[in-house]
């Protein structure tokens, strides 16, 4: 996420540790959630990947407003940092503080991105050409009082295998930009793919757990508060260890804390409402480029709420 300064330059919006996750250097919180039933949950197979959302969207997708997909992507506008603040008292995607597009005002406590993935799988393909058709959201109506997390809908017959409900939370610290926030009512935030609306909010997932560790965790860990320490199947790292586990710089460029004349890569701002178009033949040092091809499919037989929280370093 970037902040567009009134002078036309861009600043990367920093991340901040989520509530009650310790002291990691930014990062996100990732939840692996079981349904509120005794339904069997099957771990992702080796090579599995998927995407939720569409980076090219620049207007709201027409969906069943009561279905899980309509609630799957949102932004929480925090009024304060307090965990018990009214702006943090609603389920993700529900209530007056969550929007599908970017919030239309300055959020004094920052912005939390809420991202849910589909939790039903066709049981055969570890990927698909669009990285989405092999999975589906569970059916039924979302109760606004409990949101998707405690929704007990069933998987459609086309995607009968229940997989962990993945939920990403990312805390974007917009507070440093308070004094630069536009006074004309315009919205200055933009996603890195050139999206100034927020409708292109999306996320990728590539399964990388070792062996059957995730399956064992989903089968045996029932802590309703999501504390990893309560799951003996998990190896829990200290904050110090987490903060040392960082990926090396892949592209030699300055993007932190300095004004940028343009977004990194070939990502011009595309306002919509028509879907954005991919930029081909990009010569930039860094670029998202053309989406990768699907992983070759393989046939895999199908085989209490638990939340395993991981907070990787930024």
C-alpha positions as CSV (number, residue, x, y, z in Angstrom):
1,X,0.0,0.0,0.0
2,X,1.2,3.5,-0.8
3,X,0.3,7.1,0.1
4,X,0.1,9.5,-2.8
5,X,1.4,12.9,-1.6
6,X,-0.3,16.0,-3.0
7,X,2.9,16.7,-4.9
8,X,2.4,13.5,-6.9
9,X,5.1,11.4,-5.2
10,X,4.4,8.1,-3.4
11,X,5.4,6.8,0.1
12,X,5.1,3.2,1.1
13,X,2.7,2.8,4.0
14,X,4.5,0.9,6.8
15,X,3.1,-2.2,8.5
16,X,2.6,-2.5,12.2
17,X,2.2,-5.6,14.5
18,X,-1.4,-6.7,15.0
19,X,-3.1,-6.7,18.4
20,X,-1.7,-9.2,20.9
21,X,0.8,-10.7,18.5
22,X,3.9,-9.7,20.4
23,X,6.6,-7.5,18.9
24,X,7.3,-8.7,15.4
25,X,8.7,-6.2,12.8
26,X,5.5,-5.6,11.0
27,X,4.2,-8.6,9.0
28,X,0.7,-10.0,9.0
29,X,-1.4,-12.4,11.1
30,X,-2.4,-15.6,9.4
31,X,-5.2,-17.7,10.8
32,X,-6.1,-21.4,9.9
33,X,-9.7,-21.8,11.0
34,X,-11.9,-24.9,11.3
35,X,-15.7,-24.7,10.8
36,X,-17.9,-24.5,14.0
37,X,-18.9,-28.2,13.4
38,X,-17.3,-31.6,13.6
39,X,-16.7,-31.6,9.9
40,X,-13.4,-33.1,8.7
41,X,-10.9,-30.5,7.5
42,X,-8.3,-31.7,5.0
43,X,-4.9,-30.0,4.8
44,X,-3.7,-28.5,1.6
45,X,-1.6,-30.9,-0.5
46,X,1.9,-30.3,-1.6
47,X,2.1,-27.8,-4.5
48,X,-1.3,-26.3,-3.7
49,X,-1.9,-22.6,-4.3
50,X,-4.8,-20.2,-4.8
51,X,-5.7,-16.6,-5.1
52,X,-8.6,-14.7,-3.6
53,X,-9.8,-11.4,-5.0
54,X,-8.8,-9.8,-8.4
55,X,-6.0,-7.3,-8.7
56,X,-7.6,-5.9,-11.8
57,X,-10.9,-4.9,-10.3
58,X,-11.6,-1.1,-10.1
59,X,-15.3,-1.3,-9.1
60,X,-17.3,-3.5,-6.8
61,X,-18.0,-7.0,-8.0
62,X,-21.7,-8.0,-8.2
63,X,-22.1,-10.7,-5.6
64,X,-24.8,-12.2,-3.4
65,X,-24.7,-9.7,-0.5
66,X,-25.4,-12.5,2.0
67,X,-22.8,-14.9,0.7
68,X,-19.3,-15.5,2.0
69,X,-17.5,-14.1,-1.0
70,X,-19.2,-10.7,-0.5
71,X,-17.7,-10.6,3.0
72,X,-14.3,-12.0,2.1
73,X,-12.4,-8.7,1.4
74,X,-12.6,-5.6,3.4
75,X,-10.7,-2.7,5.2
76,X,-11.2,-1.9,8.9
77,X,-10.9,1.8,9.7
78,X,-9.7,1.9,13.3
79,X,-10.5,5.0,15.2
80,X,-7.9,4.2,17.9
81,X,-5.3,1.5,18.5
82,X,-7.3,0.2,21.5
83,X,-8.2,-3.5,21.3
84,X,-11.6,-2.8,22.9
85,X,-12.2,0.3,20.8
86,X,-15.8,0.3,19.3
87,X,-14.1,0.2,15.8
88,X,-12.6,-3.2,16.7
89,X,-15.8,-4.7,18.2
90,X,-17.3,-6.2,15.0
91,X,-16.4,-9.4,13.1
92,X,-14.1,-8.9,10.0
93,X,-16.2,-7.6,7.1
94,X,-19.1,-6.6,9.3
95,X,-20.2,-3.4,11.0
96,X,-19.9,0.3,10.2
97,X,-16.1,0.5,10.2
98,X,-15.5,-2.0,7.4
99,X,-15.6,-1.1,3.7
100,X,-14.9,-3.1,0.5
101,X,-13.2,-0.1,-1.0
102,X,-10.6,2.1,0.7
103,X,-12.0,4.1,3.7
104,X,-13.0,7.5,2.6
105,X,-11.5,9.3,5.6
106,X,-8.3,9.3,7.6
107,X,-8.2,6.4,10.1
108,X,-6.6,7.6,13.3
109,X,-5.8,4.1,14.5
110,X,-4.6,2.8,11.1
111,X,-6.2,0.4,8.6
112,X,-6.5,-3.4,8.9
113,X,-6.9,-5.3,5.7
114,X,-9.2,-8.4,6.1
115,X,-8.8,-11.2,3.6
116,X,-10.6,-14.6,3.6
117,X,-9.9,-17.4,1.2
118,X,-12.3,-20.0,-0.1
119,X,-12.6,-23.0,2.2
120,X,-13.9,-25.6,-0.2
121,X,-11.7,-27.6,-2.7
122,X,-12.6,-29.8,-5.7
123,X,-10.4,-32.5,-4.2
124,X,-8.4,-33.1,-7.4
125,X,-6.5,-30.0,-8.7
126,X,-3.8,-28.3,-6.7
127,X,-4.2,-25.3,-9.0
128,X,-6.2,-24.0,-12.0
129,X,-5.5,-21.6,-14.9
130,X,-6.9,-18.6,-13.0
131,X,-5.7,-20.0,-9.6
132,X,-9.2,-19.8,-8.3
133,X,-11.6,-22.3,-10.0
134,X,-10.4,-25.3,-8.1
135,X,-11.7,-23.7,-4.9
136,X,-15.0,-22.2,-3.8
137,X,-16.5,-20.4,-0.9
138,X,-18.9,-22.3,1.4
139,X,-22.6,-21.8,0.8
140,X,-25.2,-20.2,3.1
141,X,-25.9,-16.8,4.5
142,X,-23.4,-14.9,6.6
143,X,-24.7,-13.8,10.0
144,X,-23.5,-10.2,10.5
145,X,-23.1,-10.8,14.2
146,X,-20.5,-13.5,13.8
147,X,-19.2,-13.0,10.2
148,X,-17.4,-15.6,8.1
149,X,-15.3,-17.0,10.9
150,X,-18.2,-18.8,12.7
151,X,-20.3,-19.4,9.6
152,X,-21.4,-23.1,9.3
153,X,-22.2,-23.2,5.6
154,X,-21.6,-26.3,3.6
155,X,-19.3,-26.9,0.7
156,X,-20.9,-27.0,-2.8
157,X,-21.1,-30.4,-4.5
158,X,-18.6,-29.2,-7.1
159,X,-16.0,-28.5,-4.4
160,X,-16.9,-31.0,-1.6
161,X,-13.6,-31.1,0.3
162,X,-13.4,-28.8,3.3
163,X,-10.0,-27.1,3.7
164,X,-8.8,-24.7,6.4
165,X,-10.4,-21.3,6.2
166,X,-7.5,-19.0,5.7
167,X,-7.7,-15.5,7.1
168,X,-5.1,-12.8,6.6
169,X,-4.9,-9.6,8.7
170,X,-2.5,-6.9,7.8
171,X,-2.2,-3.7,9.8
172,X,-1.3,-0.7,7.7
173,X,0.0,2.2,9.8
174,X,-1.5,5.3,8.1
175,X,-0.9,7.5,11.2
176,X,2.4,9.1,9.9
177,X,0.4,10.6,7.0
178,X,-2.2,12.5,9.1
179,X,-0.7,16.0,8.5
180,X,-0.4,15.2,4.7
181,X,-4.0,13.9,4.3
182,X,-6.0,15.7,1.6
183,X,-8.5,18.3,2.9
184,X,-10.6,18.2,-0.2
185,X,-12.1,14.8,0.6
186,X,-10.0,12.8,-1.9
187,X,-8.7,9.4,-1.1
188,X,-4.8,9.3,-1.2
189,X,-4.1,5.5,-0.8
190,X,-3.2,3.3,-3.7
191,X,-2.3,-0.4,-3.9
192,X,1.0,-1.3,-5.4
193,X,-0.6,-2.6,-8.6
194,X,-1.9,0.9,-9.4
195,X,-5.3,0.6,-7.7
196,X,-6.6,3.8,-6.1
197,X,-10.0,2.2,-5.2
198,X,-9.2,-0.8,-3.0
199,X,-11.4,-3.0,-5.1
200,X,-8.3,-4.8,-6.4
201,X,-7.6,-6.0,-2.9
202,X,-6.4,-9.6,-3.2
203,X,-4.0,-12.2,-1.8
204,X,-2.1,-15.3,-2.9
205,X,-1.5,-18.5,-1.0
206,X,1.2,-21.1,-1.7
207,X,1.2,-24.1,0.7
208,X,4.6,-24.7,2.2
209,X,4.2,-26.5,5.6
210,X,6.5,-29.4,6.2
211,X,5.1,-32.9,6.0
212,X,1.8,-33.5,7.7
213,X,2.3,-30.8,10.4
214,X,-0.7,-28.7,9.3
215,X,-3.0,-31.7,9.2
216,X,-1.9,-32.8,12.7
217,X,-2.5,-29.3,14.0
218,X,-6.0,-29.1,12.4
219,X,-6.8,-32.6,13.8
220,X,-5.7,-32.0,17.4
221,X,-5.6,-28.2,18.3
222,X,-8.8,-26.7,19.6
223,X,-7.8,-23.5,21.3
224,X,-10.5,-21.0,20.5
225,X,-8.3,-18.0,21.2
226,X,-5.8,-19.0,18.5
227,X,-2.7,-19.1,20.7
228,X,0.0,-21.2,18.8
229,X,1.6,-22.1,22.2
230,X,-1.6,-24.1,23.0
231,X,-0.9,-26.4,20.0
232,X,1.8,-29.0,20.8
233,X,2.0,-29.9,17.1
234,X,3.5,-26.5,16.3
235,X,7.0,-25.2,16.8
236,X,6.7,-21.6,18.1
237,X,9.4,-19.1,17.6
238,X,10.2,-16.2,19.8
239,X,9.8,-12.6,18.6
240,X,13.6,-12.3,18.3
241,X,13.7,-15.5,16.2
242,X,10.9,-14.2,14.0
243,X,12.5,-10.9,13.4
244,X,15.7,-12.6,12.3
245,X,13.8,-14.8,9.8
246,X,13.6,-12.4,6.9
247,X,14.0,-12.8,3.2
248,X,17.0,-11.1,1.6
249,X,16.4,-8.2,-0.7
250,X,15.5,-9.4,-4.2
251,X,15.6,-6.1,-6.0
252,X,18.1,-3.4,-5.3
253,X,15.9,-0.3,-5.1
254,X,14.9,2.2,-2.5
255,X,11.2,2.0,-1.6
256,X,11.2,2.6,2.2
257,X,10.7,6.0,3.7
258,X,11.6,7.9,0.5
259,X,9.4,9.7,-2.0
260,X,9.0,7.8,-5.2
261,X,8.2,9.4,-8.5
262,X,6.1,6.4,-9.5
263,X,5.0,3.1,-8.1
264,X,7.6,0.3,-8.3
265,X,7.5,-1.7,-11.5
266,X,5.2,-0.9,-14.5
267,X,2.1,-0.1,-12.4
268,X,0.5,3.1,-13.5
269,X,-2.6,4.2,-11.6
270,X,-5.7,2.9,-13.4
271,X,-8.8,4.5,-11.8
272,X,-11.6,2.4,-13.5
273,X,-14.4,1.7,-13.2
274,X,-13.4,-0.7,-16.0
275,X,-11.0,-3.5,-15.0
276,X,-7.3,-2.6,-15.3
277,X,-5.1,-4.0,-18.0
278,X,-1.8,-5.7,-17.5
279,X,1.4,-3.9,-18.7
280,X,3.4,-6.1,-21.0
281,X,7.1,-5.8,-22.0
282,X,8.0,-3.9,-18.9
283,X,11.6,-2.8,-18.5
284,X,11.4,-1.7,-14.9
285,X,13.8,-3.1,-12.4
286,X,10.9,-4.6,-10.4
287,X,7.6,-5.6,-11.8
288,X,4.7,-7.9,-11.1
289,X,4.6,-8.9,-14.8
290,X,2.3,-11.4,-16.4
291,X,0.7,-13.8,-13.8
292,X,2.4,-17.2,-13.6
293,X,1.0,-20.3,-15.3
294,X,-1.0,-22.8,-13.3
295,X,0.8,-25.6,-11.4
296,X,0.2,-28.9,-13.2
297,X,-2.8,-30.6,-11.8
298,X,-2.7,-33.9,-10.0
299,X,-5.4,-36.1,-8.7
300,X,-5.5,-36.3,-4.9
301,X,-8.3,-38.3,-3.1
302,X,-10.4,-36.4,-0.5
303,X,-9.4,-37.6,2.6
304,X,-13.7,-27.3,16.6
305,X,-12.5,-24.3,15.6
306,X,-8.7,-23.9,15.7
307,X,-6.7,-20.8,14.8
308,X,-3.0,-21.1,14.3
309,X,-1.5,-17.7,14.2
310,X,1.7,-17.0,12.4
311,X,3.3,-13.5,12.3
312,X,6.2,-13.5,9.8
313,X,8.5,-10.5,9.7
314,X,7.8,-7.9,7.1
